Amino acid sequence: MITVIEAAKSLNDFIKLPLTLHSRDPFFVPQLNHEMKVHFSPKNPFFDHATVRYFIAMKDGRPVGRIASLVNRVHNDLHGEKTGFFGFFDCINDTAVSERLYEKAAEHLTSEGMSCMRGPMSFSTNEECGMLIEGFQERPMIMMPYNPPYYNELAAEAGLRKVRDLYAYIYDVREKLPEKVLRVAALVEKRGITVRPIIMKQYLSDMMIFKDVYHSAWEKNWGFVPMSDKELEYGAGRLKQIIIPEMTLIAEEAGKPVGFMGMVPDFNFVLKQMKGSLNPVSLAKAFYYSRKIKDLRVMLLGVKKEYRNKGIEALLFREGFKPILKGGYQRVEFSWILEDNLPVQRTIETMEGRLYKKYRIYEKPL
């Protein structure tokens, strides 16, 4: 017998369920339980403008799936929609279970006056989003989702249909960047654009510069949701321990910020070894494996709209490439990119990046 219960008072069970379901999957990376408890708490400013409910599916007395339903008022006010979202979906390979979970999320969203359900979003496009549809042969990089292939079959059987695909590109580090990139970067530099690393003593103010650039660069993009100052501060705090200043760069013209790029080490390599726990043994593993990370993810990249198509990305890449070589990193992931964002895709391809993973956002009318 399948039942779906609300997990408001058992969030710990909701948080731990993916590890229970996927502990034997070699590509699954558990997040730290302690950090997830904070993320699902009122300390996360996302809840200042959102309504969220959590559900767990039970079959024969054991948890076999989960889902969250989300109403993001900032999204709907900005886009003039009545769109609800689902996220944090995990499930055994059982159509009956997944359909009950999707139905429960849809019931909540309908009761909130929503006209369609979209996802997965965990919690918004500023965080993990999308369901992996291609590239199952590798584990995910930091703050990118992962799921077994059958999740997409379950989504289709529940009546969910594609609304957008997201791309991830991989760049295999070479000794030198392509000549075209170096040539464009030199021209941009001659025009007076400079690049500097963030300064950790003024970390928050430099991350506010990112927010300003990000809003300018992304405001017209599909699914864009602006970040409040509180959300920026919260997100920056989560990243601070793994940020490398020389890889987190601000492009400026006469001291005015015009672009931003942030690469972070793929800490999922460490989290895989910690198995969701924070204790003396897992901390020792974190210290050991953090020195063996060989992959990076470009997760922050934007140029103000009035400075687009001027080659500023090439200058950011050139300066960011120096610590990549120095640190002995082997691969860089660029993610995620909208499937119809051809200018960014062409820029990454100029860098000799290749498309290696795809993610899908689904939607269903209510």
N, C-alpha and C positions, 0 to 999 in steps of 0.2 A: 504494500500500500504506500502511495506517495502523498505526503503532506508538505505544505509550504508554510513555514512559520516566520513571523517577523523577528528580526534579530536585534532589536533595539537594546535589549538587556543582556544580550550574549554576543557582543561585538568581538570578543576574544575568539569565539568559535568561528565567526565570520572571517576574521583575519587569518586564522590558522588553516582554514579549509583547503586552500590551494596546495599547501605542503602535504596534506593528507592525501589528496587526489593524485598529485604528480611527483611524489618523492622519488619514483624510479625513472622518471623521464630525464635523460641526460642533458636536455637542453633547457629544462626548467630552472629558474634562479629564484629562490625564496628571498623575499625582502625581510628586513629585520622586524621582528614582532614589536619590539619596543618603539621603533620609529613609526610603524603603521598605527599603533595605538594613539600616538600624538596626531598623526595625519587624519584620523577619524574622529578627533576630539574637537571641542570648540576652540582650541588653540589654532586651528586651521581657519584663516579668515574667509575661505570659500563659503563657509556656512553663514557668513553675514548676509549673503544675498542668494542663498539656495536652500531648497528643501530636499532632504534626502531620506529615503527609507531603505532598509536592508532586509533581505529575505534569504532564508536557508531552506533548501529542499531536503526532506527526510524520506528515506526508503528503508523499510524493514528496521526502523529504529536507529539508522545511522545517517550522518550528513552526506549527501551525494551531489550537492550543487549550491550555488549562491548567485545572487544578483542584487544590484542596487538600482533604484529608480531615482532620477534627479530632475529637479526643476530649477534651472539657472535663470533667475530673473534678469540678470545683466544681459545674457544672450538674447532673450526674447525682447527686451526693451530696445536693444541696439538693432536687431534684425527685423523687428516688427512681426515676430512669429509667435506661435503657440506650440513650440517644440519641447517635448520632454526627452530625457536621455536615460539610457541604461549604461551601467558600467560594472566593473569588477565581476564579470560573468565567469564562472567556472562550473564545470559539470562533467559527470561521467558520460560515457557514450550511450545515452538513453534518450530517445526522442520524447518519451512521455514525461521524463523529468524536466528536460529543457523547455518543453512547451508550457508546463505548469509555471516555471520560473518567469518566462517571458509574459505569460498571461497575468501573473501577479504584478509585475512591474507596470504593465499596460493598465491594469485596473487602477493603480495608484495615480498614474499620470492622467488618466481620464477623469478621475475625481478632482484633479487639480485644474481641469479645464484645458488640457493639452489636446492638440489635434493630430499629432504624430509622435512616434517614438524613434529616436536616433541613437546610434552608438556602435561600439562601446566607447564611452568616455569615462576616464577615471582620474580626475573628476571633469576636466574640460580639455579643450584643445591646447591649453598651456601645460598639460601633463601627459600621461600615457593615453593614447587613443588609437583606435583601429584594431582590427582582428587580422592576424597574420594569414596571408593567402599564398605567398610564395617565399621560399627561403627557409624551409623547416630544418635544414641540415646544419644550422649553426645556432648557438644560444644567442639571446638578445643582448644588446649593449645597454648601458646604464639608461634607465628611464625610458626604455622601449619595451613594448609588450611582447609576450610570447603566448602561444596556445597550440594545442595539438591540431592537426588538420581537420579532424571531425567536427570541430566547433563551427566551421563554415557550413557543413552539411546540416547541423542542428539549426543554425540561423535560417537557412533556406526553407527547411521543413516547418519552421515557425512563421513563415510568411514574410521574413525580412528580405529586403532587396537592396542592392548597391545604390549608394548615393554619391560616394567619392572614394577614390583610391589614394593612398599615400605611398611614397617611394622612399627607399633608403639606398644610398650609393656607398660603395666601398672603394677606397683608394689604397693601393699597395705602395708603401713608401719606397721611393727610389732615391738615389744619391743626389738627384737634381730635379727641380721642377721643369715642366715643359718650357721651351724657349719663348713661346707665345705669352705665357703667364709672366715670365720675367721681363719681357719687353713691355707689356702693358703696365706692369707695376712701376717700371722706371719712368714711363711717360706720366703716370699719375703723380709720382713723387715730384717730377719737374714742375707740375702744375700747382705745387704748394700743399698737397695733402701729406700729412704725417700720421704715423701710427705709434701709439704708446701702449705699454701694458697697464693694466689696472694697478692701483696702489693699495695694498692691503690695509694701510692705516686709514684710508678713506674708502674702504670697501663698499659700504652701503651707498655712499654718494655716487661712486662709479657705477654701481649696479642700477641706480636711478637713471643714469645716462643710458644704460641699456634699455630700460623701460621706455624712455623718450624715443629712442631710435626704433625700437620694436613697434611701438604704436604707429609711428609714421610709416614704417615700411610695410606693415601688415594690415592696416586699418581697412583696406578694401578686399582682403582675402576672404575666401569662403570659410565660414566657421570661426572667424576671428572673435576673440573675447578680450577686451582690455583688462589689464591687471590694476587693481588698486595699489596704493602705496603699501598698505598692510600686506597684501598678497605678495608683492615684490619682496618686501622685507622677510616674509616667511619663507618664500622659495629660495632667496639668496642665503638665508641661514642654513637651509638644508644642504646647500652645495658648498658652503664655505670651507669645509674640511678637506675637500678634494680639489678645489680650484688651484690652478697653477697660474700665477700672475702673467708669466711670459707667454701663456697660451690664451689669455683672455685680453683681447686687444680692442682699443678704441681708435678709430680713424677720425682725424680732426682737420679742419681747415681754419687757419688763423685762430686756433684755440677753441673753435666751435665743433662739437661732436657731429659727425656725419655718418658714421658707420660703426658697427660693433661685431666682433666675432669671439665666441667662447668655445674652446675645446676643453673637454674634461677627460681624465683617464677613465677607462672602462672599469669602474669599481664593481661591476657585476662579476668580474673574475674573482674578486675577493668574497663577495656575498655568497657565491656558489659554495665556497668552502665553509662559511659560517653557519649555513643551514638554518637561518632565521633567528639564531640565538645570540645573546650578548652575555658572555661569561668569560672567565679567565682563559679558557682553552680557545674559544672563538676569537678573542682579542689577540691572542698570540698568533693565531692563523692569519688574522687581518694584517698584523705587522709584517709577517713573513711574505704573504702573497701580494701585498700592496707594492712591494719592490719588484715584482715579476710581471706587472701589467705591461702588455705590449700593444694594446689597442687604445685608440682615442675616439671620442665622438664629438663632432661639431654639432652642438645643440643650440647655440645662440649665434644667429647670423642675420644681419639686416643692414640695409643702407637707406637713409632717408629718401623719400620719393623724389625730391628735387635733385638728388645726386645719383640717381640710377643711370645705368648704361654709361658710366664714366670710368669703369675699370677699377673701382675702389676695392672690390672683392679680391682682385689680383694682388694688390698691395698688402691686404690683410693676410692672404694666403702666404705670400713671400715671407713676411715677418713671422708668421706663426710656424712656418716650416723650419726655421732655425732651431727652436727648442725640440722639435720632433726628432730631428737628426741627432741632436745632442743627447736626448733621452733614450735613444735606441728603440723608438717605437716602430712598429712594423705595418700597422694598418690604421686608417682613419675612416670612420663612418660619417657620412653627411645624412642627417635625418631629423625630422621627416620633411618631405617635399610634396606638395600637392601634385597630382597627376597632370594638371593643366598649367602648372607653373613652368612653362617651357624656358623662359630666360634663365632661371636658376639651374634647371637641368642642363642647359647648354654650357653654363659656366662651370659646373662640376665636371662635365665631360671634357671640357678644355683642360681641366686639371688631371685628366685621365682617370677619373672616377667611373665606376661601372655600376649599373643598376643590379642589385643583388637580393633585395627583399621588397615585397609589396604587402601593404596592409589595406583593409577595407572598412569603410564606415557604412553601416547598414541603416535602413529606415523602414518604417511601417506606419501606414495611416491608422489612426485610432477611431 
